[in-house]
């Protein structure tokens, strides 16, 4: 399976780490390994992140139609950039590739849509639904029957309790908490360490304990 990474910053390094960990568990002759053909970025990437791992920049984002790959991963760290790049990849006829670290724990009934990336230490309860091109970072906990929308970014050590709704394009900052049954509106941000105790509307930034936002 051949994949191109769209964007080449620190987030791409994390994504590549998940692919490397997954490939380490799969024999070379199985035909199931993921081959990263390279990185596309409109800026020069930092070679110290990738050169020792055998990955190079092969062009700009606009070169996506020229790559020999059937899949892509949108490697922007935050939702709006990830959606922008995902739209480019999809319009080029590629499919989003989902990658899950072998040290993440997801029950069999958890649904993960195309293009999402799940890092080591993520732990999900049953009944969870994760949308397309979402990102769940190290050590995040997701409670039962929670819905995580497309393009959402769940940063390290986030705690989402059961029956929560994380809408499209939400960012949950590092070590933030969303309590049971709480809904976070589309394209809102919950600040690092914040505690969402009630529903948060769309397109706001909520900070603090309890989380508050400007109306």
C-alpha positions in Angstrom: 0.0 0.0 0.0 1.5 3.3 -1.1 0.8 6.6 0.6 1.9 10.2 0.3 2.0 12.5 3.3 0.5 16.0 2.7 2.6 18.4 4.8 5.9 17.8 6.4 6.0 19.4 9.9 6.1 17.8 13.3 2.6 16.3 12.9 3.9 14.4 9.8 6.7 13.1 12.0 4.1 11.7 14.4 2.1 10.2 11.6 5.2 8.5 10.2 6.0 7.1 13.6 2.6 5.4 13.7 3.3 3.9 10.2 6.8 2.7 11.3 5.3 1.1 14.4 2.6 -0.7 12.4 5.1 -1.9 9.8 7.3 -3.3 12.6 4.6 -5.8 13.4 4.1 -7.0 9.8 6.5 -9.2 7.8 8.0 -7.7 4.7 6.7 -10.4 2.4 3.1 -10.1 3.6 2.1 -7.3 1.2 0.4 -5.4 4.0 3.1 -3.0 4.8 2.6 0.7 4.2 5.1 2.3 1.9 5.5 6.1 2.3 6.5 7.4 -1.2 7.4 10.8 0.2 6.2 14.2 1.5 4.5 17.0 -0.4 4.8 20.5 1.1 4.8 24.0 -0.2 7.7 24.8 2.2 11.0 23.1 2.6 10.7 20.4 5.2 13.2 20.0 8.1 15.4 17.1 7.0 16.5 16.2 10.5 13.0 14.9 11.1 12.9 12.5 8.1 16.2 11.9 6.3 17.4 9.2 8.7 14.1 7.5 8.2 14.4 7.2 4.5 11.7 9.8 3.7 12.2 12.8 1.5 10.2 15.7 0.1 9.2 14.9 -3.4 7.4 18.1 -4.4 4.8 20.7 -3.6 1.2 20.1 -2.6 0.1 20.9 -6.2 2.1 17.8 -7.3 -0.3 15.4 -5.7 -1.7 14.4 -9.1 1.8 13.2 -10.1 2.6 10.9 -7.2 2.6 7.1 -7.6 0.3 6.4 -4.6 -3.3 5.4 -4.1 -3.7 6.9 -0.6 -2.8 10.0 1.3 -2.7 11.2 4.9 -3.4 14.9 5.6 -0.6 15.8 8.0 -1.7 19.2 9.3 -1.8 19.4 13.1 -5.0 21.4 13.4 -8.5 20.8 11.9 -8.8 23.6 9.3 -5.4 22.8 7.7 -6.2 19.1 7.8 -9.5 19.7 6.0 -7.8 21.9 3.4 -5.2 19.2 2.6 -7.7 16.4 2.7 -9.9 18.1 0.1 -6.8 18.4 -2.2 -6.0 14.7 -1.7 -9.6 13.6 -2.3 -10.0 15.8 -5.4 -6.9 14.2 -6.8 -8.6 10.8 -6.6 -6.7 9.4 -3.7 -8.2 7.8 -0.6 -7.5 8.8 2.9 -5.5 6.1 4.8 -6.3 5.3 8.4 -3.4 4.3 10.6 -3.7 3.1 14.2 -0.7 2.5 16.4 -0.4 -1.1 17.6 -0.2 0.2 21.2 -3.6 1.9 21.0 -6.6 0.1 22.5 -9.8 0.1 20.4 -12.6 -2.4 21.0 -13.8 -4.3 17.9 -17.0 -2.2 17.6 -15.2 1.1 17.4 -15.7 2.7 14.0 -12.9 4.7 12.5 -13.4 6.5 9.2 -10.9 7.0 6.4 -7.8 9.2 6.9 -7.8 9.2 10.7 -4.6 8.7 12.7 -4.5 7.2 16.2 -1.3 7.4 18.3 0.1 5.1 21.0 -1.7 5.0 24.3 -5.1 6.0 23.1 -7.7 4.0 24.9 -11.4 3.8 23.8 -14.4 2.3 25.4 -16.9 0.4 23.2 -19.4 2.1 20.9 -17.2 5.0 19.9 -17.4 6.5 16.4 -14.4 8.4 15.0 -14.9 10.5 11.9 -12.7 11.0 8.8 -9.3 12.6 9.0 -9.4 12.9 12.8 -6.3 12.8 15.0 -6.1 11.3 18.5 -2.8 11.9 20.2 -0.8 10.1 22.8 -2.6 8.9 25.9 -6.1 10.2 25.1 -9.1 8.4 26.7 -12.5 8.2 25.0 -15.5 7.1 26.9 -18.3 4.8 25.7 -20.6 5.8 22.9 -18.8 9.1 22.2 -18.8 10.5 18.7 -15.7 12.3 17.4 -16.3 14.4 14.3 -14.4 14.6 11.1 -11.1 16.6 11.2 -11.1 16.8 15.0 -7.8 17.1 16.9 -7.7 15.3 20.2 -4.4 16.4 21.8 -2.2 14.4 24.3 -3.8 13.1 27.5 -7.3 14.4 26.8 -10.2 12.7 28.7 -13.5 12.5 26.9 -16.2 10.9 29.1 -19.0 8.7 27.8 -21.8 9.8 25.5 -20.0 13.0 24.6 -20.3 14.6 21.1 -17.2 16.2 19.6 -18.4 17.9 16.5 -16.5 18.4 13.2 -13.3 20.3 13.4 -13.0 20.5 17.1 -9.7 20.9 18.9 -9.4 19.5 22.4 -6.2 20.9 23.9 -3.7 18.8 25.8 -5.0 17.4 29.1 -8.5 18.9 28.7 -11.6 17.0 29.9 -15.1 16.8 28.4 -17.6 15.5 30.9 -20.3 12.9 30.4 -22.9 13.8 27.8 -21.4 17.1 26.9 -21.4 18.4 23.3 -18.7 20.5 21.8 -19.9 22.5 18.8 -18.2 22.4 15.4 -14.9 24.2 14.9 -14.6 25.1 18.6 -11.4 24.8 20.7 -11.2 23.6 24.3 -8.0 25.0 25.7 -5.2 23.0 27.3 -6.2 21.8 30.8 -9.8 23.1 30.5 -12.8 21.3 31.9 -16.0 21.3 29.7 -18.9 20.8 32.1 -21.7 21.9 29.8 -22.4 22.1 26.1 -20.1 24.4 24.2 -21.4 26.2 21.1 -19.8 26.2 17.7 -16.9 28.5 16.7 -15.7 29.5 20.1 -12.6 29.1 22.2 -13.3 27.8 25.7 -10.7 28.0 28.5 -10.4 27.4 32.2 -12.0 25.2 34.9 -14.9 25.2 34.3 -14.4 26.1 30.7 -15.9 29.5 29.7 -16.0 31.4 26.4 -17.0 34.9 25.1 -20.7 35.0 24.1 
